[in-house]
């Protein structure tokens, strides 16, 4: 029920309106009254009505002054001015303030009823529109949009000059300008990766709890970075950037620490004051992020959290090398989950702890063999052959006598060759999987129950994996693709049949005809009715 507040200095009129209007019958709750604007303002701030009815001429604070303050503090509140003055100047000022109705005294019950019902309908339409907008944004997963991911990739890798960054941001309706920036990368996944059914739904719910925090605060720009990780561009005043960075990091840390079944990592950079410096910030954060393979128990990687570890590694010789950092599982974990852009940062972090020990030829030979055996075993586990891998690494297939300064290059080349084979095998599998997914969507897009989860179950992968691979392959997200299919079918039905919008909505997978109309106008620029009319004219 909507709340209404009345301000009128004439007690007879005020009492009459309060007592003789059947507020509840019209869908309103009468929550308060006052004799002038000065007395009304604190009560309005306390009761927060949906509708304010106020006289225009009152002592101490008149209706126009009150309306100016209220419309600024509560822009969604509807204001009705009642006045005994049929004066254009009053009406003009009321319009400038943004009042919804201007009624002349005496006010009849019929007039007020008509006004209240009109305002009620307007409020309900706005609420529905907001609900549909929220539903649309949730379904479309704005942070998942391929165009946003590609834009952020170009910004962070330095592919775009600053003037082009602003142009493309405007095209994507992204607010990118700020006095100061910082960057955070994070990833989390269930320790049991073979999730399905309720387990996958529970993981998706946890993921949304983490991601939606950043969507609620305009200082954060959330985007998917790759198949397994997300990024947050933090934009703010320089005085607030550290606080916002820590709050974002704390949100992830506090939530994930309560989830025993989650593997999670987050890296945070140092603030920069120019867009042109974001690639530098990204290189720093990406370097920190690579330590998740070396230090899986650390979880949070910042300059401060890594300083003690890095200082301790500088003095280590062969006798103090920690065996766990040399384990084949560390390299294999990177081969399974890392990507080519992280190779050099991973190599640096891996060799950091053994840099002095590498001066020993015997130890260096052991490291080289460990790398070699691990990468060969990995590619063979993918179904590739040892010969394919040796062919991929070229001269290194025979060369084993590696000098100290050559180890990083050798290591990087070994990893790169293995990841190229992994990605080729994965790409072939993904093509088949996407082909199956598209066939299933084509057969079922008109069903309301179609979802990322149902398609993922059909092609036997996790919903999160399907989401990432689908957008990478199709250059649009799953929901964008399905929505396009539905809109194309809807346009065909609008042109070739006399079905109503409600019937067409049901035909293309929407049970709510109003939401269908909202999505149609959002994506096509016109309402279904106007689209049909324009095609008849053609």
C-alpha positions as CSV (number, residue, x, y, z in Angstrom):
1,X,0.0,0.0,0.0
2,X,1.3,3.5,-1.0
3,X,1.9,6.1,1.7
4,X,0.5,9.6,1.5
5,X,1.3,12.8,3.6
6,X,-0.8,15.9,3.7
7,X,0.4,19.5,4.3
8,X,-2.4,22.2,4.6
9,X,-2.5,25.3,6.8
10,X,-6.3,25.5,6.8
11,X,-7.4,23.0,9.5
12,X,-10.9,22.7,8.1
13,X,-9.6,21.6,4.6
14,X,-6.9,19.4,6.2
15,X,-9.4,17.6,8.5
16,X,-11.9,17.2,5.6
17,X,-9.3,15.6,3.3
18,X,-7.9,13.4,6.1
19,X,-11.3,12.1,7.3
20,X,-13.5,12.1,4.2
21,X,-11.2,10.4,1.6
22,X,-11.3,6.6,1.7
23,X,-7.5,6.3,1.4
24,X,-7.3,2.6,1.8
25,X,-10.0,2.0,-0.7
26,X,-7.9,3.9,-3.3
27,X,-4.8,1.9,-2.3
28,X,-3.1,4.4,0.1
29,X,-2.2,4.7,3.7
30,X,-2.5,8.1,5.3
31,X,0.8,8.4,7.3
32,X,0.8,12.0,8.5
33,X,-0.2,15.7,8.3
34,X,1.2,19.1,9.1
35,X,0.1,22.8,9.0
36,X,3.1,24.1,7.1
37,X,6.3,23.0,5.3
38,X,8.6,23.7,8.2
39,X,6.7,21.3,10.5
40,X,6.1,18.8,7.7
41,X,9.8,18.4,6.5
42,X,11.1,16.3,9.5
43,X,7.9,14.2,9.5
44,X,8.3,13.5,5.8
45,X,11.9,12.5,6.3
46,X,10.7,10.1,9.0
47,X,7.7,8.6,7.2
48,X,9.1,8.7,3.7
49,X,5.7,8.8,1.9
50,X,5.2,7.8,-1.7
51,X,2.9,10.8,-2.3
52,X,3.0,14.3,-0.9
53,X,-0.1,16.5,-1.1
54,X,0.7,20.1,-0.2
55,X,-1.0,23.6,-0.3
56,X,1.0,26.1,-2.2
57,X,0.6,29.1,0.1
58,X,1.5,28.5,3.8
59,X,3.3,30.4,6.6
60,X,6.9,29.7,7.5
61,X,7.6,27.5,4.5
62,X,5.3,27.4,1.5
63,X,4.5,24.4,-0.7
64,X,6.9,25.3,-3.5
65,X,9.8,25.6,-1.1
66,X,8.9,22.3,0.5
67,X,8.5,20.7,-2.9
68,X,12.0,21.8,-4.0
69,X,13.6,20.3,-0.9
70,X,11.5,17.1,-1.1
71,X,12.1,16.5,-4.8
72,X,15.8,16.8,-4.3
73,X,16.0,14.5,-1.3
74,X,13.4,12.0,-2.5
75,X,13.3,12.2,-6.4
76,X,10.9,9.3,-6.7
77,X,8.3,10.9,-4.4
78,X,5.2,12.1,-6.2
79,X,4.0,15.7,-5.4
80,X,0.5,17.1,-5.7
81,X,0.1,20.9,-5.3
82,X,-3.3,22.2,-4.3
83,X,-3.9,25.9,-4.7
84,X,-6.6,28.6,-4.5
85,X,-4.7,30.6,-7.1
86,X,-5.4,30.2,-10.8
87,X,-2.1,31.9,-11.6
88,X,0.1,30.8,-14.5
89,X,3.3,31.9,-12.6
90,X,2.5,29.5,-9.7
91,X,1.8,26.7,-12.2
92,X,5.1,27.4,-14.0
93,X,7.1,27.3,-10.8
94,X,5.4,24.0,-9.8
95,X,6.3,22.5,-13.2
96,X,10.0,23.6,-12.7
97,X,10.0,22.0,-9.3
98,X,8.8,18.7,-10.8
99,X,5.3,18.3,-9.2
100,X,3.1,15.7,-10.7
101,X,-0.3,17.4,-10.4
102,X,-1.5,21.0,-9.9
103,X,-5.1,21.1,-8.5
104,X,-7.2,24.1,-7.9
105,X,-9.4,24.5,-4.8
106,X,-12.0,23.5,-3.9
107,X,-10.9,19.9,-4.3
108,X,-13.8,17.5,-4.9
109,X,-13.6,13.9,-3.8
110,X,-13.9,12.8,-7.4
111,X,-11.1,15.0,-8.6
112,X,-8.8,13.8,-5.8
113,X,-9.7,10.1,-6.5
114,X,-8.9,10.5,-10.2
115,X,-5.5,12.1,-9.3
116,X,-4.6,9.5,-6.7
117,X,-5.5,6.6,-9.0
118,X,-3.4,8.2,-11.9
119,X,-0.4,8.6,-9.5
120,X,-0.8,5.1,-8.2
121,X,-0.8,3.7,-11.8
122,X,2.3,5.8,-12.6
123,X,4.1,4.5,-9.5
124,X,3.2,0.9,-10.3
125,X,4.4,1.3,-13.9
126,X,7.7,2.7,-12.6
127,X,8.1,-0.1,-10.1
128,X,7.4,-2.7,-12.8
129,X,9.9,-1.0,-15.1
130,X,12.5,-1.1,-12.4
131,X,11.7,-4.7,-11.7
132,X,12.0,-5.6,-15.4
133,X,15.2,-3.6,-15.7
134,X,16.7,-5.5,-12.7
135,X,15.5,-8.8,-14.1
136,X,16.9,-8.0,-17.5
137,X,20.3,-7.0,-16.1
138,X,20.4,-10.1,-13.9
139,X,19.6,-12.4,-16.9
140,X,22.0,-10.6,-19.2
141,X,24.9,-10.7,-16.6
142,X,26.2,-7.4,-17.7
143,X,29.7,-8.2,-16.3
144,X,29.8,-11.3,-18.6
145,X,29.2,-9.4,-21.8
146,X,31.9,-10.3,-24.4
147,X,32.1,-6.7,-25.6
148,X,33.0,-5.5,-22.0
149,X,35.5,-8.3,-21.6
150,X,37.2,-7.4,-24.9
151,X,37.2,-3.7,-24.0
152,X,38.9,-4.3,-20.7
153,X,41.4,-6.6,-22.3
154,X,42.4,-3.9,-24.8
155,X,42.6,-1.3,-22.0
156,X,44.8,-3.4,-19.6
157,X,47.1,-4.7,-22.3
158,X,47.7,-1.2,-23.7
159,X,46.1,-1.9,-27.0
160,X,44.0,1.3,-26.9
161,X,45.2,4.9,-26.7
162,X,43.5,7.0,-24.1
163,X,41.3,8.9,-26.5
164,X,40.0,5.6,-27.9
165,X,39.4,4.2,-24.4
166,X,36.9,7.1,-23.8
167,X,35.3,6.7,-27.2
168,X,34.7,2.9,-26.7
169,X,33.6,3.3,-23.1
170,X,31.0,5.8,-24.2
171,X,29.8,3.4,-26.9
172,X,29.4,0.6,-24.2
173,X,27.8,3.1,-21.7
174,X,30.7,2.5,-19.3
175,X,31.7,5.3,-16.9
176,X,35.5,5.0,-17.1
177,X,36.7,8.5,-16.0
178,X,38.1,8.9,-12.5
179,X,41.0,10.7,-10.7
180,X,42.5,7.4,-9.5
181,X,42.3,3.6,-10.4
182,X,43.2,0.3,-9.0
183,X,42.8,-3.3,-10.3
184,X,41.9,-6.6,-8.7
185,X,41.9,-10.1,-10.2
186,X,40.3,-13.0,-8.4
187,X,39.1,-16.5,-9.0
188,X,37.2,-19.2,-7.1
189,X,36.0,-22.6,-7.8
190,X,34.6,-25.6,-6.0
191,X,37.3,-28.1,-4.9
192,X,35.0,-30.8,-6.4
193,X,35.0,-29.7,-10.0
194,X,32.7,-32.5,-11.2
195,X,29.6,-30.7,-10.0
196,X,26.1,-31.1,-11.4
197,X,22.5,-30.5,-10.4
198,X,22.1,-29.0,-6.9
199,X,25.9,-28.9,-6.4
200,X,26.3,-26.6,-9.4
201,X,23.3,-24.5,-8.5
202,X,24.8,-24.0,-5.0
203,X,28.2,-23.0,-6.5
204,X,26.5,-20.5,-8.9
205,X,24.6,-19.0,-6.0
206,X,27.9,-18.5,-4.1
207,X,29.5,-17.0,-7.1
208,X,26.6,-14.5,-7.5
209,X,26.9,-13.5,-3.8
210,X,30.5,-12.5,-4.4
211,X,29.9,-10.8,-7.8
212,X,26.7,-8.9,-7.0
213,X,28.6,-6.9,-4.2
214,X,30.6,-5.2,-6.9
215,X,27.5,-4.6,-9.1
216,X,25.8,-2.7,-6.2
217,X,28.6,-0.1,-5.9
218,X,29.3,2.2,-8.8
219,X,33.0,2.6,-7.9
220,X,33.6,-0.9,-9.1
221,X,33.5,-2.1,-12.7
222,X,33.2,-5.9,-12.7
223,X,34.2,-7.9,-15.7
224,X,35.0,-11.5,-16.6
225,X,38.7,-11.8,-17.4
226,X,39.0,-15.4,-18.6
227,X,37.3,-18.8,-18.2
228,X,38.3,-19.0,-14.5
229,X,38.8,-15.5,-13.2
230,X,37.2,-12.1,-12.9
231,X,38.5,-8.5,-12.7
232,X,37.4,-5.4,-10.9
233,X,38.4,-2.0,-12.0
234,X,38.2,0.3,-9.0
235,X,37.6,4.0,-9.8
236,X,37.5,6.8,-7.2
237,X,39.1,9.9,-5.7
238,X,42.7,9.3,-4.7
239,X,41.8,9.8,-1.0
240,X,39.3,6.9,-1.2
241,X,41.0,4.4,-3.5
242,X,42.8,2.5,-0.8
243,X,39.7,2.2,1.3
244,X,37.6,0.9,-1.6
245,X,40.4,-1.5,-2.7
246,X,40.6,-3.0,0.8
247,X,36.8,-3.2,1.1
248,X,36.6,-5.1,-2.2
249,X,39.4,-7.4,-1.2
250,X,37.9,-7.9,2.3
251,X,34.5,-8.8,0.8
252,X,36.0,-11.7,-1.2
253,X,38.2,-12.8,1.6
254,X,35.5,-12.8,4.3
255,X,33.0,-14.6,2.1
256,X,35.4,-17.2,0.7
257,X,37.0,-18.0,4.1
258,X,33.6,-19.2,5.3
259,X,33.3,-21.6,2.3
260,X,35.5,-24.7,3.1
261,X,34.7,-26.2,-0.4
262,X,36.1,-23.2,-2.3
263,X,39.5,-22.8,-3.8
264,X,40.0,-19.0,-4.1
265,X,42.7,-16.4,-4.8
266,X,42.7,-12.6,-5.2
267,X,45.4,-10.2,-6.2
268,X,45.4,-6.4,-5.7
269,X,47.6,-3.8,-7.3
270,X,48.9,-0.4,-6.3
271,X,46.7,2.6,-7.4
272,X,47.6,4.7,-10.5
273,X,46.3,8.1,-11.4
274,X,46.0,7.8,-15.2
275,X,44.2,5.5,-17.6
276,X,47.4,5.2,-19.5
277,X,49.1,3.6,-16.5
278,X,46.5,0.8,-16.1
279,X,48.6,-1.6,-18.3
280,X,51.4,-1.1,-15.7
281,X,49.0,-1.8,-12.9
282,X,47.8,-4.9,-14.7
283,X,51.3,-6.3,-15.2
284,X,51.9,-5.9,-11.4
285,X,48.6,-7.6,-10.5
286,X,49.0,-10.4,-13.0
287,X,52.5,-11.1,-11.6
288,X,51.1,-11.3,-8.1
289,X,48.2,-13.5,-9.3
290,X,50.7,-16.0,-10.7
291,X,51.9,-16.8,-7.2
292,X,48.6,-18.7,-6.5
293,X,50.3,-21.7,-8.2
294,X,53.4,-21.4,-6.0
295,X,51.8,-20.4,-2.7
296,X,48.3,-22.1,-2.8
297,X,47.8,-21.5,0.9
298,X,48.3,-17.7,0.8
299,X,45.1,-16.8,-1.1
300,X,45.6,-13.0,-1.0
301,X,48.4,-11.5,-3.0
302,X,49.4,-7.9,-2.6
303,X,52.7,-6.1,-2.6
304,X,52.8,-6.2,1.2
305,X,51.8,-9.9,1.5
306,X,54.5,-11.0,-0.9
307,X,57.4,-8.8,0.4
308,X,58.3,-11.1,3.3
309,X,58.2,-14.2,1.1
310,X,60.3,-12.6,-1.7
311,X,62.9,-11.3,0.7
312,X,63.3,-14.7,2.3
313,X,63.9,-16.4,-1.0
314,X,66.8,-14.1,-2.0
315,X,69.3,-15.7,0.4
316,X,68.3,-19.4,-0.2
317,X,70.9,-21.8,-1.4
318,X,70.6,-25.4,-2.5
319,X,70.4,-26.7,1.0
320,X,67.4,-24.6,2.0
321,X,65.3,-25.2,-1.1
322,X,61.7,-26.1,0.0
323,X,60.9,-29.5,-1.8
324,X,57.2,-28.6,-2.0
325,X,58.0,-25.6,-4.3
326,X,59.7,-28.1,-6.7
327,X,56.8,-30.6,-6.8
328,X,55.6,-31.6,-10.2
329,X,52.1,-30.8,-9.0
330,X,52.9,-27.1,-9.0
331,X,53.9,-27.2,-12.7
332,X,51.0,-29.4,-13.6
333,X,48.5,-27.2,-11.8
334,X,49.7,-24.3,-13.9
335,X,49.5,-26.3,-17.1
336,X,45.9,-27.2,-16.3
337,X,44.7,-23.8,-15.1
338,X,47.1,-21.1,-16.3
339,X,47.2,-19.4,-19.7
340,X,49.8,-18.0,-22.0
341,X,49.7,-14.5,-20.7
342,X,50.7,-15.8,-17.2
343,X,53.7,-17.9,-18.3
344,X,56.5,-15.5,-17.7
345,X,55.0,-14.4,-14.3
346,X,54.7,-18.0,-13.2
347,X,58.2,-18.8,-14.3
348,X,59.6,-15.8,-12.4
349,X,57.7,-16.8,-9.2
350,X,58.7,-20.5,-9.5
351,X,62.4,-19.8,-10.0
352,X,62.4,-17.0,-7.4
353,X,62.8,-19.5,-4.6
354,X,65.7,-21.4,-6.2
355,X,67.6,-18.7,-8.1
356,X,70.8,-19.1,-6.2
357,X,70.6,-22.9,-6.1
358,X,70.5,-22.9,-10.0
359,X,74.2,-22.0,-10.0
360,X,74.8,-25.7,-9.2
361,X,75.0,-27.6,-12.5
362,X,73.7,-30.8,-10.9
363,X,70.7,-29.0,-9.4
364,X,70.1,-27.1,-12.6
365,X,70.0,-30.4,-14.5
366,X,67.5,-31.8,-12.0
367,X,65.2,-28.7,-12.5
368,X,65.4,-29.0,-16.3
369,X,64.5,-32.7,-16.2
370,X,61.7,-32.1,-13.7
371,X,60.2,-29.5,-16.1
372,X,60.7,-31.8,-19.1
373,X,59.2,-34.9,-17.6
374,X,56.2,-33.0,-16.1
375,X,55.3,-31.3,-19.4
376,X,55.7,-34.5,-21.4
377,X,53.5,-36.4,-18.9
378,X,50.9,-33.6,-19.1
379,X,50.6,-33.5,-22.9
380,X,50.4,-37.3,-23.0
381,X,47.5,-37.2,-20.5
382,X,45.7,-35.0,-23.0
383,X,46.0,-37.7,-25.7
384,X,48.9,-36.1,-27.5
385,X,52.2,-38.0,-28.1
386,X,55.7,-37.3,-26.7
387,X,56.8,-36.9,-30.4
388,X,54.3,-34.2,-31.0
389,X,55.5,-32.3,-28.0
390,X,59.2,-32.7,-28.9
391,X,58.4,-31.5,-32.4
392,X,56.7,-28.4,-30.8
393,X,59.7,-27.4,-28.7
394,X,62.1,-27.6,-31.6
395,X,65.8,-27.3,-30.7
396,X,65.1,-28.0,-27.0
397,X,64.0,-31.5,-27.9
398,X,67.7,-32.5,-27.9
399,X,69.3,-29.7,-25.9
400,X,69.6,-30.5,-22.2
401,X,72.8,-28.6,-21.2
402,X,71.1,-25.4,-20.1
403,X,73.1,-22.6,-18.5
404,X,71.8,-20.7,-15.5
405,X,70.5,-17.6,-17.4
406,X,68.9,-19.9,-20.0
407,X,66.6,-21.7,-17.5
408,X,63.8,-19.1,-17.5
409,X,63.6,-19.1,-21.3
410,X,63.8,-22.9,-21.4
411,X,61.1,-23.2,-18.8
412,X,58.8,-20.6,-20.6
413,X,59.2,-22.4,-23.9
414,X,58.4,-25.8,-22.4
415,X,55.2,-24.4,-20.8
416,X,54.2,-22.5,-23.9
417,X,54.5,-25.6,-26.1
418,X,52.5,-27.7,-23.7
419,X,49.8,-25.0,-23.3
420,X,49.5,-24.7,-27.1
421,X,48.8,-28.4,-27.4
422,X,46.4,-28.2,-24.4
423,X,44.5,-25.4,-26.1
424,X,44.4,-27.1,-29.4
425,X,42.9,-30.3,-27.8
426,X,40.5,-28.2,-25.7
427,X,39.5,-26.1,-28.7
428,X,38.5,-29.3,-30.6
429,X,36.5,-30.5,-27.7
430,X,34.9,-27.1,-27.2
431,X,33.9,-26.9,-30.8
432,X,32.0,-30.2,-30.5
433,X,30.5,-29.1,-27.2
434,X,29.4,-25.7,-28.5
435,X,27.9,-27.5,-31.6
436,X,25.8,-29.7,-29.3
437,X,24.8,-26.7,-27.2
438,X,23.7,-24.7,-30.2
439,X,21.6,-27.6,-31.5
440,X,19.9,-28.0,-28.2
441,X,19.2,-24.2,-28.0
442,X,17.8,-24.2,-31.5
443,X,15.3,-27.0,-30.5
444,X,14.4,-25.5,-27.1
445,X,14.8,-21.7,-27.1
446,X,11.0,-21.3,-27.1
447,X,10.8,-23.1,-23.8
448,X,10.6,-20.9,-20.7
449,X,12.6,-23.5,-18.8
450,X,15.7,-23.2,-21.0
451,X,18.7,-22.0,-19.0
452,X,22.4,-22.1,-18.9
453,X,22.2,-24.9,-16.3
454,X,19.9,-27.1,-18.5
455,X,22.1,-26.7,-21.6
456,X,25.2,-27.4,-19.5
457,X,23.6,-30.6,-18.2
458,X,22.8,-31.6,-21.7
459,X,26.4,-31.2,-23.0
460,X,27.8,-32.6,-19.7
461,X,29.9,-29.6,-18.5
462,X,29.6,-27.1,-15.6
463,X,27.5,-24.1,-16.2
464,X,30.4,-21.8,-15.4
465,X,32.6,-23.5,-18.0
466,X,29.9,-23.4,-20.6
467,X,29.3,-19.7,-20.0
468,X,33.0,-18.9,-20.5
469,X,33.5,-21.1,-23.5
470,X,30.3,-20.0,-25.2
471,X,31.0,-16.3,-25.0
472,X,34.6,-16.9,-26.2
473,X,33.4,-19.0,-29.2
474,X,30.2,-17.0,-30.1
475,X,31.5,-13.5,-29.2
476,X,28.3,-13.1,-27.1
477,X,27.0,-14.5,-23.9
478,X,24.6,-17.5,-23.7
479,X,21.7,-15.2,-22.6
480,X,22.5,-12.7,-25.4
481,X,22.4,-15.5,-27.9
482,X,19.1,-17.0,-26.6
483,X,17.5,-13.5,-26.4
484,X,18.5,-12.8,-30.1
485,X,17.0,-16.1,-31.2
486,X,13.8,-15.3,-29.3
487,X,13.6,-11.8,-30.7
488,X,14.1,-12.9,-34.3
489,X,11.3,-15.4,-33.9
490,X,9.1,-12.8,-32.3
491,X,9.7,-10.4,-35.2
492,X,8.8,-13.0,-37.7
493,X,5.6,-13.8,-35.9
494,X,4.7,-10.1,-35.6
495,X,5.2,-9.7,-39.4
496,X,3.4,-12.8,-40.5
497,X,0.7,-13.5,-38.0
498,X,-2.1,-11.8,-36.1
499,X,-1.1,-13.3,-32.8
500,X,-1.2,-10.9,-29.8
501,X,1.9,-9.9,-27.9
502,X,0.9,-12.2,-25.1
503,X,0.6,-15.2,-27.5
504,X,3.9,-14.4,-29.2
505,X,5.6,-14.0,-25.8
506,X,4.5,-17.6,-24.9
507,X,5.6,-18.8,-28.3
508,X,9.2,-17.6,-27.8
509,X,9.7,-18.5,-24.2
510,X,8.4,-15.7,-22.0
511,X,5.5,-16.3,-19.6
512,X,5.2,-12.6,-18.7
513,X,4.0,-10.7,-21.7
514,X,4.9,-7.4,-20.2
515,X,8.5,-8.5,-19.6
516,X,8.6,-9.8,-23.2
517,X,7.5,-6.3,-24.4
518,X,10.2,-4.7,-22.2
519,X,12.9,-7.0,-23.6
520,X,11.7,-6.4,-27.2
521,X,11.8,-2.7,-26.9
522,X,15.2,-2.8,-25.0
523,X,16.8,-4.9,-27.8
524,X,14.9,-3.7,-30.9
525,X,14.4,0.0,-30.0
526,X,10.6,-0.2,-30.6
527,X,7.6,-1.9,-28.9
528,X,6.1,-5.0,-30.5
529,X,3.0,-3.0,-31.5
530,X,5.1,-0.3,-33.2
531,X,7.3,-2.9,-34.9
532,X,4.2,-4.7,-36.3
533,X,2.7,-1.3,-37.5
534,X,5.9,-0.3,-39.2
535,X,6.1,-3.6,-41.1
536,X,2.5,-3.2,-42.3
537,X,3.4,0.2,-43.7
538,X,6.3,-1.4,-45.6
